[in-house]
Amino acid sequence: MVLNIVQSSAKISTSDLMMEGRSLLQDVKVVGWDYYVYSFDGLLVFGLLFICTCAYLKKVPRLNKWLLSEKKGVWGVFYKAAVIGTRLHVPVALSCLVTGVYVLFIK
């Protein structure tokens, strides 16, 4: 039995999901964002995206004053990530490229 994901308006009953005494949902392996939270490469991707986003937000004047004004405490993490992203932009960019190639082609 194959479920067509494209047809979102179709109603699926529980009798359709039961197949030979097993639920079809038991056969589905979901690999999504929850998988990346528990792996080192997922943590690396999250860190790089966080640094790149904060560095971009530092270039926007209104967001720079609002989000990156605190240099200490919890909100200081955004400021420190923005400083890392702007001062080390070449290594961060190379790390993003290497991580992207790894995630797309090797993994």
C-alpha positions as CSV (number, residue, x, y, z in Angstrom):
1,M,0.0,0.0,0.0
2,V,1.5,3.3,-1.0
3,L,0.2,6.6,0.4
4,N,0.3,9.6,-2.0
5,I,1.6,12.6,0.0
6,V,0.6,15.1,-2.6
7,Q,-3.1,14.5,-2.1
8,S,-3.6,16.3,1.2
9,S,-7.4,16.5,0.8
10,A,-7.8,12.7,0.9
11,K,-9.2,11.3,4.2
12,I,-7.3,8.2,5.5
13,S,-9.1,6.1,8.0
14,T,-7.6,3.8,10.6
15,S,-8.7,0.8,8.6
16,D,-6.6,2.0,5.7
17,L,-3.6,2.3,8.0
18,M,-3.9,-1.2,9.3
19,M,-2.0,-3.6,7.1
20,E,-1.6,-7.3,8.1
21,G,-2.0,-6.6,11.8
22,R,0.6,-3.8,11.8
23,S,0.1,-0.1,11.6
24,L,1.6,1.5,8.4
25,L,3.0,4.2,10.7
26,Q,5.4,1.6,12.2
27,D,7.0,1.1,8.8
28,V,7.6,4.9,8.2
29,K,11.1,6.1,9.2
30,V,11.0,9.8,9.8
31,V,14.4,11.6,9.4
32,G,13.8,15.2,10.0
33,W,15.0,18.0,12.3
34,D,14.8,15.8,15.4
35,Y,17.5,13.6,13.9
36,Y,19.9,16.5,13.4
37,V,19.5,17.6,17.0
38,Y,21.2,14.5,18.3
39,S,24.1,14.3,16.0
40,F,27.4,16.2,15.8
41,D,27.0,17.3,12.2
42,G,23.5,18.6,13.0
43,L,24.9,20.6,15.9
44,L,27.6,21.9,13.5
45,V,25.0,22.9,10.9
46,F,22.9,24.7,13.6
47,G,25.9,26.5,14.9
48,L,27.0,27.7,11.5
49,L,23.5,28.8,10.6
50,F,23.2,30.7,13.9
51,I,26.5,32.5,13.3
52,C,25.7,33.4,9.7
53,T,22.2,34.6,10.7
54,C,23.6,36.8,13.6
55,A,26.3,38.2,11.3
56,Y,23.6,39.1,8.7
57,L,21.4,40.7,11.4
58,K,24.3,42.8,12.5
59,K,24.4,44.5,9.1
60,V,20.7,45.5,9.4
61,P,20.7,48.8,11.4
62,R,17.3,48.4,13.2
63,L,17.9,44.8,14.1
64,N,21.4,45.6,15.2
65,K,20.2,48.1,17.8
66,W,17.3,45.9,18.9
67,L,18.8,42.4,19.0
68,L,22.5,42.9,19.3
69,S,22.7,45.8,21.8
70,E,23.3,43.5,24.8
71,K,26.9,42.2,25.1
72,K,26.4,40.2,28.3
73,G,23.9,37.6,29.5
74,V,21.6,35.5,27.4
75,W,21.1,38.1,24.7
76,G,24.9,38.4,24.5
77,V,25.1,35.1,22.7
78,F,23.6,36.8,19.6
79,Y,26.2,39.6,19.8
80,K,29.1,37.1,20.3
81,A,27.9,35.0,17.3
82,A,27.6,38.1,15.2
83,V,31.2,39.2,16.1
84,I,32.5,35.7,15.3
85,G,30.6,35.8,12.0
86,T,32.0,39.2,11.0
87,R,35.6,38.8,12.2
88,L,36.0,35.2,11.0
89,H,33.9,35.5,7.8
90,V,36.3,33.6,5.6
91,P,36.7,30.5,7.9
92,V,32.9,30.5,8.5
93,A,32.1,30.7,4.8
94,L,34.5,27.8,4.1
95,S,33.0,25.8,6.9
96,C,29.6,26.4,5.5
97,L,30.7,25.2,2.1
98,V,32.4,22.1,3.5
99,T,29.4,21.3,5.7
100,G,27.0,21.8,2.8
101,V,29.0,19.4,0.5
102,Y,29.2,16.8,3.4
103,V,25.4,17.0,4.1
104,L,24.4,16.9,0.5
105,F,26.8,14.4,-1.1
106,I,28.6,12.4,1.5
107,K,26.0,11.8,4.2
